[in-house]
Amino acid sequence: MTPRIKAPLKHVPQAMKAMIALEASLKDSGLEPTLLELVKMRASQINGCAFCIDMHVTEARKLGESDMRLHMLNAWRESSLFSARERAALAWTEALTRVADTHASDADYAPLEDVFSEDEIVNLSLGIGAINLWNRLQIGFQAIPTSELQHAAA
């Protein structure tokens, strides 16, 4: 695969600043860094974004996430390795990522209220929206995952 535009975000520095500011805000939101990485990975799995999966697996590992939980993420509903808070976040991630099908129903939203504050729900939803935008940019411009570039150079 060949990238369609090399470094596409260099073409729009103001938009890039806004996305970086949103990411910084999410980092400072009080949501657990590993939770945010799981959410980003799950949305990226659904969207089929190899670039973002590669990035967020790497980040999750740096944060101490276990290989087994990373392997089980695609089957989180069938796994006991995820907390109620993580389950609520992952369900909401799926609902918002597939919003055309789910319409983010009350059944999808209700579990959030048991384990997240309203501020946290808003920040989580912004994070889900952001990763979906990143996925669309990376897929649309055919970004090559960092690990593939490193493998090709070796």
Secondary structure, DSSP 8 states (H G I E B T S, - for coil): ---SSSSGGGG-HHHHHHHHHHHHHHHTSSS-HHHHHHHHHHHHHHHT-HHHHHHHHHHHHHTT--HHHHHHGGGGGG-SSS-HHHHHHHHHHHHHHTHHHH---HHHHHHHHHH--HHHHHHHHHHHHHHHHHHHHHHHTT---HHHHHHHH-
